């Protein structure tokens, strides 16, 4: 019965209702985020997960169930704005995305949150931790730093080709995959991108559920970060950065900046690329479990 309860997943898909949220001394327009929940018996230690660029809560479904089973904590996986089944909205920047997640935490009355983020989601959770540290118990950042840097040029190529696919009256994912091959030779990455493709039942053509043009125009903002090196702001609670050994997103140049913003951080390296959580799922689940249980043993 306990295992079945832990694996029970709840799905919430909101309609678009812009809201006004007060954050960082100004009013922000936020959106209600779609999410899935896996139940856990330790209800006062929730875990909230934020995916990366062009990802969704769907990508974390199996990991969320495993994390809930190991930790006994409820796990909420979110669709960030302009991703999955969450509303499409501009601007697509970290201040607004962090405000969306903050609103989700506050509206669901979550306390002592362990916040996990990968890649773009990593910057979202870092921005939230620095702006509203009282909402969180700890932070886990998967292969991302708080450095301001240009996003990889491949992502612009992806969005441009995805826009071409939408305009080409594509009737199968195989055809869409063939078009993506010209900008991405790696089949696993193409399959990841195509998780966003779905057939329009009225036309029979494939479209993307993500707003391709909004994300294409937001690429400079996705490389940005709301806080600069000179800003005197820190998140002093336990923080874990997980680096992929074959990835350059976390490196000797930006790790000192992470240490400045997150003085109570530790760095763990997995033998993996950028998608550390999918390449090393068992190790990642164990890391999350160990971090959470370290507090319980005190």
Kinemage of the C-alpha trace (Angstrom):
@kinemage 1
@onewidth
@group {chain A} dominant
@subgroup {mainchain}
@vectorlist {calphas} color= white
{ca unk a 1} P 0.000 0.000 0.000
{ca unk a 2} L 2.808 2.406 0.878
{ca unk a 3} L 4.623 1.697 -2.389
{ca unk a 4} L 1.441 2.175 -4.394
{ca unk a 5} L 0.790 5.476 -2.643
{ca unk a 6} L 4.316 6.620 -3.350
{ca unk a 7} L 3.896 5.866 -7.023
{ca unk a 8} L 0.542 7.570 -7.363
{ca unk a 9} L 0.983 10.469 -9.762
{ca unk a 10} L -1.275 13.499 -9.976
{ca unk a 11} L -1.270 15.670 -13.084
{ca unk a 12} L -2.325 19.305 -13.220
{ca unk a 13} L -2.650 21.137 -16.528
{ca unk a 14} L -3.743 24.753 -16.082
{ca unk a 15} L -5.281 27.101 -18.554
{ca unk a 16} L -3.531 30.424 -19.102
{ca unk a 17} L -4.342 32.882 -16.343
{ca unk a 18} L -1.727 35.637 -16.017
{ca unk a 19} L -1.206 36.745 -12.435
{ca unk a 20} L 0.626 39.546 -10.765
{ca unk a 21} L 3.347 38.423 -8.385
{ca unk a 22} L 5.469 40.663 -6.208
{ca unk a 23} L 9.166 39.834 -6.489
{ca unk a 24} L 12.436 41.737 -6.179
{ca unk a 25} L 10.695 45.052 -5.536
{ca unk a 26} L 8.526 45.010 -8.639
{ca unk a 27} L 5.350 43.472 -9.911
{ca unk a 28} L 5.747 40.528 -12.255
{ca unk a 29} L 3.218 38.770 -14.458
{ca unk a 30} L 3.342 35.069 -13.586
{ca unk a 31} L 1.662 31.936 -14.934
{ca unk a 32} L 0.203 28.904 -13.180
{ca unk a 33} L 2.532 25.993 -13.858
{ca unk a 34} L 1.409 22.527 -14.910
{ca unk a 35} L 2.809 19.825 -12.675
{ca unk a 36} L 2.767 16.187 -11.671
{ca unk a 37} L 2.966 14.966 -8.095
{ca unk a 38} L 4.246 11.659 -6.782
{ca unk a 39} L 3.015 11.095 -3.225
{ca unk a 40} L 5.322 10.513 -0.274
{ca unk a 41} L 4.673 9.866 3.397
{ca unk a 42} L 7.067 12.570 4.691
{ca unk a 43} L 4.792 15.401 3.637
{ca unk a 44} L 6.734 18.177 5.388
{ca unk a 45} L 9.837 17.666 3.208
{ca unk a 46} L 8.620 18.188 -0.390
{ca unk a 47} L 10.856 18.092 -3.452
{ca unk a 48} L 10.246 20.350 -6.465
{ca unk a 49} L 11.956 19.687 -9.816
{ca unk a 50} L 12.584 22.110 -12.719
{ca unk a 51} L 13.598 20.736 -16.128
{ca unk a 52} L 15.955 22.193 -18.727
{ca unk a 53} L 15.435 24.013 -22.016
{ca unk a 54} L 12.988 22.172 -24.308
{ca unk a 55} L 12.376 19.594 -21.589
{ca unk a 56} L 9.264 18.988 -19.501
{ca unk a 57} L 7.946 17.252 -16.402
{ca unk a 58} L 7.532 14.179 -18.594
{ca unk a 59} L 11.330 13.763 -18.793
{ca unk a 60} L 11.522 13.460 -14.989
{ca unk a 61} L 8.600 11.065 -14.479
{ca unk a 62} L 10.609 7.909 -13.764
{ca unk a 63} L 13.234 9.697 -11.686
{ca unk a 64} L 10.520 11.412 -9.643
{ca unk a 65} L 8.936 8.057 -8.771
{ca unk a 66} L 12.304 6.627 -7.777
{ca unk a 67} L 13.210 9.682 -5.686
{ca unk a 68} L 9.837 9.553 -3.906
{ca unk a 69} L 10.265 5.849 -3.201
{ca unk a 70} L 13.778 6.316 -1.785
{ca unk a 71} L 13.187 9.490 0.227
{ca unk a 72} L 9.501 9.013 1.153
{ca unk a 73} L 9.073 12.700 0.223
{ca unk a 74} L 6.409 13.957 -2.204
{ca unk a 75} L 7.953 15.011 -5.514
{ca unk a 76} L 6.481 17.764 -7.693
{ca unk a 77} L 7.778 17.961 -11.267
{ca unk a 78} L 6.943 21.216 -13.029
{ca unk a 79} L 6.532 22.407 -16.596
{ca unk a 80} L 8.196 25.810 -16.718
{ca unk a 81} L 6.538 28.554 -18.759
{ca unk a 82} L 6.626 27.923 -22.525
{ca unk a 83} L 7.283 24.215 -21.914
{ca unk a 84} L 5.156 21.088 -21.662
{ca unk a 85} L 1.542 21.937 -20.906
{ca unk a 86} L 2.219 25.176 -19.022
{ca unk a 87} L 1.009 28.459 -20.534
{ca unk a 88} L 2.961 30.321 -23.195
{ca unk a 89} L 4.042 33.749 -22.002
{ca unk a 90} L 6.668 36.430 -22.432
{ca unk a 91} L 9.182 37.351 -21.276
{ca unk a 92} L 11.039 34.075 -21.018
{ca unk a 93} L 13.678 35.128 -18.497
{ca unk a 94} L 14.901 33.887 -15.149
{ca unk a 95} L 13.263 36.574 -13.052
{ca unk a 96} L 9.824 35.605 -14.366
{ca unk a 97} L 10.478 31.852 -14.371
{ca unk a 98} L 11.691 32.014 -10.757
{ca unk a 99} L 8.573 34.015 -9.853
{ca unk a 100} L 6.391 31.318 -11.469
{ca unk a 101} L 8.049 28.630 -9.337
{ca unk a 102} L 7.868 30.793 -6.212
{ca unk a 103} L 4.145 31.246 -6.823
{ca unk a 104} L 3.718 27.476 -7.212
{ca unk a 105} L 5.496 26.811 -3.906
{ca unk a 106} L 3.522 29.459 -2.033
{ca unk a 107} L 0.108 28.570 -3.492
{ca unk a 108} L 0.620 24.900 -2.629
{ca unk a 109} L 1.748 25.872 0.878
{ca unk a 110} L 5.008 23.943 0.536
{ca unk a 111} L 7.590 24.375 3.302
{ca unk a 112} L 11.219 23.260 3.663
{ca unk a 113} L 11.459 22.592 -0.067
{ca unk a 114} L 14.331 20.737 -1.681
{ca unk a 115} L 14.552 22.456 -5.069
{ca unk a 116} L 16.204 20.619 -7.969
{ca unk a 117} L 16.982 22.133 -11.362
{ca unk a 118} L 18.829 20.970 -14.470
{ca unk a 119} L 20.429 23.259 -17.065
{ca unk a 120} L 17.993 26.157 -17.687
{ca unk a 121} L 16.037 24.858 -14.713
{ca unk a 122} L 19.261 25.049 -12.735
{ca unk a 123} L 19.433 28.783 -13.319
{ca unk a 124} L 15.757 29.092 -12.413
{ca unk a 125} L 16.268 27.408 -9.044
{ca unk a 126} L 19.437 29.403 -8.336
{ca unk a 127} L 17.607 32.653 -9.068
{ca unk a 128} L 14.778 31.632 -6.744
{ca unk a 129} L 17.161 30.570 -3.976
{ca unk a 130} L 18.932 33.926 -4.079
{ca unk a 131} L 15.700 35.943 -4.168
{ca unk a 132} L 13.566 33.953 -1.685
{ca unk a 133} L 15.836 31.743 0.424
{ca unk a 134} L 13.203 31.379 3.152
{ca unk a 135} L 11.126 29.117 0.886
{ca unk a 136} L 13.824 26.462 0.609
{ca unk a 137} L 15.596 23.888 2.725
{ca unk a 138} L 18.270 22.986 0.213
{ca unk a 139} L 19.239 23.315 -3.439
{ca unk a 140} L 20.478 20.768 -5.978
{ca unk a 141} L 21.753 22.122 -9.309
{ca unk a 142} L 22.447 19.668 -12.134
{ca unk a 143} L 25.225 20.784 -14.495
{ca unk a 144} L 24.682 24.533 -14.574
{ca unk a 145} L 26.420 27.587 -13.130
{ca unk a 146} L 25.220 31.123 -12.328
{ca unk a 147} L 27.561 32.532 -14.973
{ca unk a 148} L 26.254 34.911 -17.629
{ca unk a 149} L 27.250 33.360 -20.946
{ca unk a 150} L 26.012 32.929 -24.487
{ca unk a 151} L 23.905 29.840 -24.945
{ca unk a 152} L 25.229 27.174 -27.319
{ca unk a 153} L 24.592 28.092 -30.958
{ca unk a 154} L 22.981 24.703 -31.512
{ca unk a 155} L 19.854 25.822 -29.661
{ca unk a 156} L 19.186 28.626 -32.135
{ca unk a 157} L 19.650 26.113 -34.954
{ca unk a 158} L 17.180 23.775 -33.243
{ca unk a 159} L 14.500 26.448 -32.921
{ca unk a 160} L 14.951 27.604 -36.512
{ca unk a 161} L 14.659 24.078 -37.866
{ca unk a 162} L 11.668 23.363 -35.620
{ca unk a 163} L 9.974 26.447 -37.065
{ca unk a 164} L 10.652 25.088 -40.553
{ca unk a 165} L 9.117 21.744 -39.561
{ca unk a 166} L 5.960 23.519 -38.395
{ca unk a 167} L 5.671 25.283 -41.751
{ca unk a 168} L 6.387 22.173 -43.840
{ca unk a 169} L 3.144 20.250 -43.199
{ca unk a 170} L 5.054 17.306 -41.740
{ca unk a 171} L 2.887 14.198 -41.301
{ca unk a 172} L 5.172 11.938 -39.240
{ca unk a 173} L 7.825 12.146 -36.551
{ca unk a 174} L 10.131 10.235 -38.892
{ca unk a 175} L 9.906 13.066 -41.407
{ca unk a 176} L 10.495 15.638 -38.655
{ca unk a 177} L 13.492 13.644 -37.461
{ca unk a 178} L 14.966 13.657 -40.962
{ca unk a 179} L 14.715 17.447 -41.066
{ca unk a 180} L 16.399 17.750 -37.664
{ca unk a 181} L 19.303 15.555 -38.776
{ca unk a 182} L 20.777 18.457 -40.731
{ca unk a 183} L 21.375 20.405 -37.493
{ca unk a 184} L 21.742 17.570 -34.951
{ca unk a 185} L 23.413 14.243 -35.820
{ca unk a 186} L 22.851 12.753 -32.347
{ca unk a 187} L 19.708 10.625 -32.455
{ca unk a 188} L 19.158 10.783 -28.680
{ca unk a 189} L 19.091 14.584 -28.751
{ca unk a 190} L 16.721 14.572 -31.734
{ca unk a 191} L 14.400 12.210 -29.883
{ca unk a 192} L 14.532 14.531 -26.872
{ca unk a 193} L 13.572 17.515 -29.046
{ca unk a 194} L 10.791 15.538 -30.700
{ca unk a 195} L 9.132 14.803 -27.352
{ca unk a 196} L 7.712 18.293 -27.925
{ca unk a 197} L 6.130 17.346 -31.271
{ca unk a 198} L 2.502 16.304 -31.461
{ca unk a 199} L 0.057 15.790 -34.291
{ca unk a 200} L -2.732 18.302 -34.755
{ca unk a 201} L -5.849 16.141 -34.939
{ca unk a 202} L -7.643 18.617 -37.196
{ca unk a 203} L -4.909 18.980 -39.832
{ca unk a 204} L -2.945 15.753 -39.408
{ca unk a 205} L 0.296 17.746 -39.382
{ca unk a 206} L 2.904 17.784 -36.627
{ca unk a 207} L 3.397 20.912 -34.562
{ca unk a 208} L 5.436 21.663 -31.459
{ca unk a 209} L 3.684 22.249 -28.162
{ca unk a 210} L 6.426 24.699 -27.182
{ca unk a 211} L 6.267 28.218 -28.679
{ca unk a 212} L 9.279 27.915 -30.960
{ca unk a 213} L 9.443 31.603 -31.868
{ca unk a 214} L 9.254 32.770 -28.231
{ca unk a 215} L 12.105 30.451 -27.265
{ca unk a 216} L 14.166 31.433 -30.304
{ca unk a 217} L 13.863 35.105 -29.404
{ca unk a 218} L 14.609 34.329 -25.739
{ca unk a 219} L 17.971 32.675 -26.380
{ca unk a 220} L 19.977 35.731 -25.168
{ca unk a 221} L 17.902 35.811 -21.958
{ca unk a 222} L 18.452 32.079 -21.413
{ca unk a 223} L 22.194 32.727 -21.275
{ca unk a 224} L 21.687 35.555 -18.776
{ca unk a 225} L 21.305 35.474 -14.974
{ca unk a 226} L 19.566 38.009 -12.711
{ca unk a 227} L 22.541 38.414 -10.366
{ca unk a 228} L 26.001 39.734 -11.196
{ca unk a 229} L 29.308 38.812 -9.570
{ca unk a 230} L 29.408 42.099 -7.659
{ca unk a 231} L 25.951 41.612 -6.106
{ca unk a 232} L 26.095 41.018 -2.356
{ca unk a 233} L 23.569 38.209 -2.183
{ca unk a 234} L 23.983 34.608 -1.023
{ca unk a 235} L 22.008 31.446 -0.365
{ca unk a 236} L 23.589 30.017 2.771
{ca unk a 237} L 21.690 26.737 3.055
{ca unk a 238} L 23.021 23.355 1.849
{ca unk a 239} L 23.597 23.338 -1.900
{ca unk a 240} L 24.893 20.589 -4.173
{ca unk a 241} L 26.208 21.197 -7.682
{ca unk a 242} L 26.361 18.065 -9.847
{ca unk a 243} L 28.847 18.338 -12.705
{ca unk a 244} L 29.096 16.068 -15.714
{ca unk a 245} L 32.766 15.255 -16.286
{ca unk a 246} L 32.279 15.485 -20.057
{ca unk a 247} L 30.383 18.780 -19.887
{ca unk a 248} L 31.806 22.312 -19.792
{ca unk a 249} L 28.780 24.016 -18.238
{ca unk a 250} L 30.462 23.853 -14.821
{ca unk a 251} L 34.176 24.591 -15.070
{ca unk a 252} L 37.154 26.068 -13.216
{ca unk a 253} L 36.224 29.563 -14.410
{ca unk a 254} L 32.647 29.661 -13.096
{ca unk a 255} L 32.807 27.373 -10.055
{ca unk a 256} L 34.269 30.235 -7.933
{ca unk a 257} L 31.193 32.320 -8.819
{ca unk a 258} L 28.952 29.473 -7.668
{ca unk a 259} L 30.929 29.338 -4.420
{ca unk a 260} L 30.429 33.081 -3.934
{ca unk a 261} L 26.644 32.916 -4.291
{ca unk a 262} L 26.334 29.550 -2.516
{ca unk a 263} L 28.978 29.446 0.238
{ca unk a 264} L 27.577 26.227 1.735
{ca unk a 265} L 27.931 24.301 -1.522
{ca unk a 266} L 29.599 21.033 -2.395
{ca unk a 267} L 30.576 19.875 -5.876
{ca unk a 268} L 29.945 16.303 -7.013
{ca unk a 269} L 31.165 15.030 -10.382
{ca unk a 270} L 29.554 12.182 -12.315
{ca unk a 271} L 31.182 10.458 -15.279
{ca unk a 272} L 28.593 11.831 -17.671
{ca unk a 273} L 27.753 14.610 -20.082
{ca unk a 274} L 25.333 17.497 -19.584
{ca unk a 275} L 22.328 15.249 -18.842
{ca unk a 276} L 23.818 13.908 -15.618
{ca unk a 277} L 20.461 12.814 -14.200
{ca unk a 278} L 19.527 10.657 -17.191
{ca unk a 279} L 23.009 9.286 -17.870
{ca unk a 280} L 23.525 8.361 -14.203
{ca unk a 281} L 19.977 7.927 -12.857
{ca unk a 282} L 20.793 5.584 -9.971
{ca unk a 283} L 23.663 7.757 -8.787
{ca unk a 284} L 21.539 10.890 -9.065
{ca unk a 285} L 18.663 9.406 -7.064
{ca unk a 286} L 21.124 8.258 -4.405
{ca unk a 287} L 22.692 11.729 -4.237
{ca unk a 288} L 19.290 13.339 -3.661
{ca unk a 289} L 18.461 10.709 -1.051
{ca unk a 290} L 21.761 11.175 0.777
{ca unk a 291} L 21.354 14.963 0.836
{ca unk a 292} L 17.872 14.726 2.318
{ca unk a 293} L 18.711 12.006 4.831
{ca unk a 294} L 21.767 13.931 6.051
{ca unk a 295} L 19.358 16.385 7.709
{ca unk a 296} L 17.142 13.655 9.112
{ca unk a 297} L 20.076 12.072 10.932
{ca unk a 298} L 20.888 15.289 12.826
